[in-house]
Amino acid sequence: MYKPYSLERFKKYIKKYYPDRADQLLKDPVHLWRAATGLELIHKEPTEKEQLRIWQNWNKLSDEIKKKSDAKSMKLFGKDNATHNKEIMRDWN
C-alpha cells in the first residue's frame, strides 16, 4: 500500500515538482494532515486514476485507522470518506 509522504518529504517534493503551487499545497489542510499522519483521506484528485488510487489505498486501511480518517473527513468536509468518495466519483462518471 502507498503511504503518503512525511511532512518534511512532502514539503521538499511539493517545492521541487510543483513550485507554482507550493504555497497553496503547503497550506492545504488535507495534504498537510496526510503528510503529518501518514493516513489516507479521501479528497478530490485532479484525475480519475488518482481518485481510484487513493480510494484503493483507503480501503486497505484497518477499521481503526479508517475511523481516524473518517473523523478528520467529518471535520473538513462534513461527511465520511465513503460518502465523499461516492460524491466525487459521480463527477467522473
Contacts in CASP RR format, 6 or more apart in sequence:
PFRMAT RR
TARGET T0000
AUTHOR 0000-0000-0000
METHOD contacts of the structure
MODEL  1
MYKPYSLERFKKYIKKYYPDRADQLLKDPVHLWRAATGLELIHKEPTEKE
QLRIWQNWNKLSDEIKKKSDAKSMKLFGKDNATHNKEIMRDWN
1 57 0 8 1.000
1 60 0 8 1.000
2 53 0 8 1.000
2 57 0 8 1.000
3 38 0 8 1.000
4 10 0 8 1.000
4 34 0 8 1.000
4 35 0 8 1.000
4 37 0 8 1.000
4 38 0 8 1.000
4 39 0 8 1.000
4 40 0 8 1.000
5 13 0 8 1.000
5 34 0 8 1.000
5 35 0 8 1.000
5 38 0 8 1.000
6 35 0 8 1.000
6 38 0 8 1.000
7 32 0 8 1.000
7 35 0 8 1.000
7 36 0 8 1.000
9 35 0 8 1.000
10 31 0 8 1.000
10 32 0 8 1.000
10 34 0 8 1.000
10 35 0 8 1.000
11 26 0 8 1.000
11 35 0 8 1.000
14 21 0 8 1.000
14 22 0 8 1.000
14 25 0 8 1.000
14 26 0 8 1.000
14 31 0 8 1.000
15 22 0 8 1.000
18 25 0 8 1.000
25 31 0 8 1.000
26 32 0 8 1.000
29 76 0 8 1.000
30 41 0 8 1.000
30 43 0 8 1.000
30 76 0 8 1.000
33 39 0 8 1.000
33 41 0 8 1.000
33 72 0 8 1.000
33 76 0 8 1.000
34 40 0 8 1.000
34 41 0 8 1.000
37 68 0 8 1.000
39 61 0 8 1.000
39 65 0 8 1.000
39 68 0 8 1.000
39 69 0 8 1.000
39 72 0 8 1.000
40 54 0 8 1.000
40 57 0 8 1.000
40 58 0 8 1.000
40 61 0 8 1.000
40 69 0 8 1.000
41 58 0 8 1.000
41 69 0 8 1.000
41 72 0 8 1.000
41 73 0 8 1.000
41 76 0 8 1.000
41 81 0 8 1.000
42 54 0 8 1.000
42 55 0 8 1.000
42 58 0 8 1.000
42 69 0 8 1.000
42 73 0 8 1.000
42 81 0 8 1.000
42 82 0 8 1.000
42 84 0 8 1.000
42 85 0 8 1.000
42 88 0 8 1.000
43 54 0 8 1.000
43 77 0 8 1.000
43 84 0 8 1.000
43 88 0 8 1.000
44 51 0 8 1.000
44 88 0 8 1.000
44 91 0 8 1.000
45 51 0 8 1.000
45 53 0 8 1.000
45 54 0 8 1.000
45 88 0 8 1.000
48 92 0 8 1.000
51 85 0 8 1.000
51 88 0 8 1.000
51 89 0 8 1.000
51 92 0 8 1.000
55 85 0 8 1.000
55 89 0 8 1.000
58 66 0 8 1.000
58 69 0 8 1.000
58 81 0 8 1.000
58 85 0 8 1.000
61 69 0 8 1.000
66 81 0 8 1.000
69 81 0 8 1.000
70 80 0 8 1.000
70 81 0 8 1.000
73 79 0 8 1.000
73 80 0 8 1.000
73 81 0 8 1.000
73 84 0 8 1.000
74 80 0 8 1.000
77 84 0 8 1.000
79 87 0 8 1.000
END
